[in-house]
Amino acid sequence: MTVALHILHLTPYYEDAWAYGGIPRLAASQCRALARRGHHVTVCTTDVRDAGSRLDGPPGATRLGPWPPRAGADGAVTVRVFPNVSNRVAYHLQLFTPVGLHGFLARAAADFDVAHVHGYRHLVGVIGAAALRRARVPYVAQPNGTTPLIERRRLAKWAFDQLFNRGFFPGAARVIAVSHAEVPELLAAGVPAARVRVVPNPIAPEELAALPAPGSFRRRHGLGGGPFILYLGKLTPRKRVDTLVRALGLLRDRTPGAGAGLVVAGNDMGVE
């Protein structure tokens, strides 16, 4: 028999903010799965959607305080939205400023049995982890590959870590790596090996319930009958799409008439 827990998920972007990459999708999948198992799941997030728009608030909602709690897309998860001061700054600088989150967690953190913090280097996680430590509520951290000081704004990331993140990993009961390749990054950040667990990203089975007709993708994009490579992900240097393009060129050179093509579906967000 499953014991129903009160579980808190903290993420700066949730199910309607797909412009922010994979974290909104995996967080929503995890929350729905936990709710289906009978747990009471609450998500604290912000009102971001994409570069130019925010989530639609309920009647009477403002940017000056938290919105009333609402049900998620499937009705089983409670979502609490804390608006950002600036949507533009949130998108382009990854600086999320959740108005009212500190006050809510000061009152409610102790009501949860366990928590899950998605991502790394954002104020939603910093505020949440600090409140959870004060309330002595264990939390799991899942940085999703954003731990190292990589790519852009390295100095800003280093400064954020020094000012705000010193207690984040040490206070986590467990730290999730989504692959074995991420484990060395966590160990280099000082996370004890005993606290690291490898948990791959989830797959939402409901998304596969109604598949498109075979060949519809080819027809829609005019790909013909030849082979092609599909890349689906964030357009960022560490994904090495340039290597994929060069490999495709070699394939064409070595297989005359192969007609191979490359289809790229992604965004230029850069969450790390």
C-alpha positions as CSV (number, residue, x, y, z in Angstrom):
1,M,0.0,0.0,0.0
2,T,1.4,3.4,-1.0
3,V,1.6,6.0,1.7
4,A,0.4,9.3,0.3
5,L,3.0,12.0,0.7
6,H,2.8,15.7,0.4
7,I,5.4,16.4,-2.3
8,L,6.7,19.9,-3.4
9,H,8.3,20.5,-6.8
10,L,10.2,23.7,-7.3
11,T,10.9,24.8,-10.9
12,P,11.2,28.2,-12.5
13,Y,9.3,26.9,-15.6
14,Y,6.6,24.3,-15.8
15,E,4.3,22.5,-18.3
16,D,3.4,25.5,-20.5
17,A,6.9,26.8,-20.9
18,W,8.4,24.5,-23.5
19,A,10.5,27.3,-24.9
20,Y,12.8,26.7,-21.9
21,G,13.8,23.2,-23.0
22,G,13.4,19.8,-21.4
23,I,13.0,20.6,-17.7
24,P,9.4,21.8,-18.0
25,R,8.4,18.6,-19.8
26,L,10.2,16.2,-17.4
27,A,9.0,18.1,-14.3
28,A,5.4,17.9,-15.5
29,S,5.8,14.2,-16.3
30,Q,7.2,13.4,-12.9
31,C,4.5,15.4,-11.1
32,R,1.6,13.7,-13.0
33,A,3.1,10.3,-12.4
34,L,3.4,10.9,-8.6
35,A,-0.2,12.2,-8.5
36,R,-1.4,9.0,-10.3
37,R,0.3,7.0,-7.5
38,G,-1.9,8.8,-5.0
39,H,0.5,11.5,-3.7
40,H,-0.4,15.1,-3.1
41,V,1.8,17.1,-5.4
42,T,2.3,20.8,-5.4
43,V,4.4,22.8,-7.9
44,C,5.8,26.2,-7.2
45,T,6.9,28.0,-10.4
46,T,6.9,31.3,-12.2
47,D,4.7,32.8,-14.9
48,V,7.2,32.5,-17.8
49,R,6.1,31.0,-21.1
50,D,8.6,32.1,-23.7
51,A,10.7,35.2,-24.8
52,G,7.7,37.4,-25.5
53,S,4.8,36.1,-23.4
54,R,3.8,35.0,-19.9
55,L,1.2,32.5,-18.7
56,D,-2.4,33.7,-18.7
57,G,-3.3,34.5,-15.1
58,P,-6.7,33.9,-13.5
59,P,-9.2,36.8,-13.2
60,G,-7.8,39.4,-10.8
61,A,-4.3,38.1,-10.9
62,T,-1.4,40.7,-10.9
63,R,2.3,40.7,-11.2
64,L,2.6,42.0,-7.6
65,G,1.9,38.8,-5.8
66,P,1.3,35.1,-6.1
67,W,-1.7,33.7,-8.0
68,P,-4.4,31.6,-6.4
69,P,-3.5,27.9,-6.6
70,R,-4.8,26.1,-9.8
71,A,-5.0,22.6,-11.1
72,G,-2.4,21.5,-13.7
73,A,-3.3,20.3,-17.1
74,D,-4.6,16.9,-15.9
75,G,-6.3,18.3,-12.8
76,A,-4.3,16.1,-10.4
77,V,-1.4,18.5,-9.5
78,T,-1.7,21.8,-7.6
79,V,0.2,24.6,-9.3
80,R,1.2,27.8,-7.5
81,V,2.5,30.6,-9.8
82,F,4.7,33.4,-8.5
83,P,5.1,36.1,-11.2
84,N,8.5,37.4,-12.3
85,V,9.3,41.0,-12.1
86,S,10.5,40.9,-15.7
87,N,9.7,38.3,-18.3
88,R,12.4,39.6,-20.6
89,V,15.1,39.3,-17.9
90,A,13.9,35.9,-17.0
91,Y,14.2,34.6,-20.5
92,H,17.4,36.3,-21.7
93,L,19.4,36.2,-18.4
94,Q,17.8,33.3,-16.6
95,L,17.2,35.6,-13.7
96,F,13.8,34.5,-12.3
97,T,12.3,36.7,-9.6
98,P,9.3,34.9,-8.1
99,V,7.2,37.5,-6.3
100,G,5.8,36.1,-3.1
101,L,7.6,32.7,-3.1
102,H,9.7,33.5,0.0
103,G,6.6,34.4,2.0
104,F,4.7,31.3,0.9
105,L,7.4,28.9,1.8
106,A,8.1,30.6,5.1
107,R,4.6,29.6,6.0
108,A,4.1,26.4,4.2
109,A,7.4,24.6,3.7
110,A,6.9,22.5,6.8
111,D,3.6,21.1,5.4
112,F,5.5,19.0,2.9
113,D,7.1,15.6,3.5
114,V,9.7,15.9,0.7
115,A,10.6,18.2,-2.1
116,H,12.3,18.1,-5.5
117,V,14.2,21.1,-7.0
118,H,14.6,21.2,-10.7
119,G,17.5,23.0,-12.4
120,Y,20.3,24.9,-10.9
121,R,21.4,28.6,-10.4
122,H,18.0,30.2,-10.1
123,L,16.2,32.0,-7.2
124,V,13.3,29.6,-7.2
125,G,15.7,26.9,-6.1
126,V,17.7,29.1,-3.8
127,I,14.7,30.4,-1.9
128,G,13.1,27.0,-1.9
129,A,16.1,25.0,-0.7
130,A,16.8,27.6,2.1
131,A,13.2,27.4,3.3
132,L,13.2,23.6,3.2
133,R,16.5,23.4,5.2
134,R,15.0,25.7,7.9
135,A,11.9,23.5,8.0
136,R,14.0,20.4,8.1
137,V,12.2,19.0,5.0
138,P,14.5,16.7,2.9
139,Y,14.8,17.7,-0.8
140,V,16.2,16.2,-3.9
141,A,18.2,18.3,-6.3
142,Q,18.2,17.6,-10.1
143,P,20.4,20.1,-12.0
144,N,19.9,18.4,-15.4
145,G,23.4,19.0,-16.7
146,T,23.6,22.7,-15.6
147,T,26.1,22.3,-12.8
148,P,29.5,23.1,-14.6
149,L,30.5,26.6,-15.5
150,I,30.1,26.1,-19.2
151,E,29.5,28.3,-22.2
152,R,28.2,31.8,-21.6
153,R,28.1,34.0,-18.6
154,R,30.7,32.0,-16.7
155,L,31.7,34.8,-14.4
156,A,28.0,35.5,-13.5
157,K,27.5,31.8,-12.7
158,W,30.5,31.7,-10.5
159,A,29.3,34.8,-8.6
160,F,25.8,33.3,-8.2
161,D,27.3,30.2,-6.7
162,Q,29.5,32.1,-4.3
163,L,26.6,34.4,-3.2
164,F,23.6,32.1,-3.2
165,N,24.3,28.4,-3.9
166,R,26.8,27.4,-1.2
167,G,24.2,25.5,0.8
168,F,22.3,24.0,-2.2
169,F,24.1,20.8,-2.8
170,P,25.3,20.2,0.8
171,G,21.7,20.5,2.0
172,A,20.3,18.1,-0.5
173,A,19.4,14.6,0.7
174,R,20.0,13.2,-2.8
175,V,21.2,14.7,-6.1
176,I,19.9,13.2,-9.3
177,A,22.0,12.7,-12.4
178,V,20.0,12.0,-15.6
179,S,22.9,10.0,-17.0
180,H,26.2,8.4,-15.9
181,A,28.0,11.2,-17.9
182,E,26.6,13.7,-15.5
183,V,28.0,12.0,-12.4
184,P,31.6,13.3,-12.7
185,E,30.2,16.9,-13.0
186,L,28.4,16.5,-9.7
187,L,31.4,14.9,-8.0
188,A,33.6,17.8,-9.2
189,A,31.1,20.2,-7.7
190,G,31.6,18.5,-4.3
191,V,28.6,16.3,-4.1
192,P,29.5,13.1,-2.2
193,A,29.2,10.0,-4.4
194,A,26.9,8.4,-1.8
195,R,24.3,11.1,-2.4
196,V,24.2,10.8,-6.2
197,R,21.6,8.7,-7.9
198,V,21.3,8.1,-11.7
199,V,17.7,8.5,-12.8
200,P,17.1,8.9,-16.5
201,N,14.6,11.4,-17.8
202,P,11.0,10.1,-17.9
203,I,8.9,9.2,-20.9
204,A,5.2,10.2,-20.7
205,P,3.3,7.3,-22.1
206,E,0.2,9.4,-22.8
207,E,2.1,11.3,-25.4
208,L,2.5,8.1,-27.4
209,A,-1.2,7.0,-27.2
210,A,-2.1,8.6,-30.6
211,L,0.8,8.4,-33.0
212,P,0.8,10.2,-36.4
213,A,0.4,8.1,-39.6
214,P,3.6,6.6,-40.9
215,G,5.2,8.9,-43.4
216,S,3.4,12.1,-42.3
217,F,6.6,13.7,-41.0
218,R,8.3,13.2,-44.3
219,R,5.4,14.5,-46.3
220,R,5.0,17.6,-44.1
221,H,8.7,18.6,-44.5
222,G,9.2,17.4,-48.0
223,L,11.9,14.9,-47.2
224,G,11.2,12.4,-49.9
225,G,12.2,8.8,-49.5
226,G,15.9,9.1,-48.6
227,P,17.5,8.7,-45.2
228,F,17.6,11.6,-42.8
229,I,18.9,12.5,-39.3
230,L,16.6,14.2,-36.8
231,Y,18.1,16.3,-34.1
232,L,15.7,17.4,-31.4
233,G,17.1,19.6,-28.7
234,K,18.5,22.9,-27.6
235,L,20.7,24.8,-30.1
236,T,23.8,25.3,-27.9
237,P,27.5,24.5,-28.5
238,R,27.7,21.7,-26.0
239,K,25.1,19.7,-27.9
240,R,27.7,19.6,-30.8
241,V,25.2,19.9,-33.6
242,D,28.2,21.0,-35.7
243,T,29.7,17.5,-35.3
244,L,26.4,16.1,-36.6
245,V,26.5,18.4,-39.6
246,R,30.1,17.3,-40.5
247,A,29.2,13.7,-40.0
248,L,26.3,14.1,-42.5
249,G,28.7,15.6,-45.0
250,L,31.0,12.7,-44.7
251,L,28.1,10.3,-45.2
252,R,27.1,12.1,-48.4
253,D,30.7,12.0,-49.6
254,R,31.1,8.3,-48.9
255,T,27.7,7.3,-50.2
256,P,27.0,9.0,-53.5
257,G,23.3,9.4,-54.2
258,A,22.3,8.6,-50.6
259,G,20.3,11.9,-50.4
260,A,20.7,12.0,-46.6
261,G,19.3,15.1,-45.0
262,L,19.3,16.8,-41.5
263,V,16.2,18.0,-39.7
264,V,16.9,20.2,-36.7
265,A,14.1,21.0,-34.3
266,G,15.2,23.0,-31.3
267,N,15.5,26.4,-29.7
268,D,18.3,28.9,-29.0
269,M,17.4,29.4,-25.3
270,G,20.5,28.1,-23.6
271,V,19.2,27.3,-20.1
272,E,22.6,26.4,-18.6
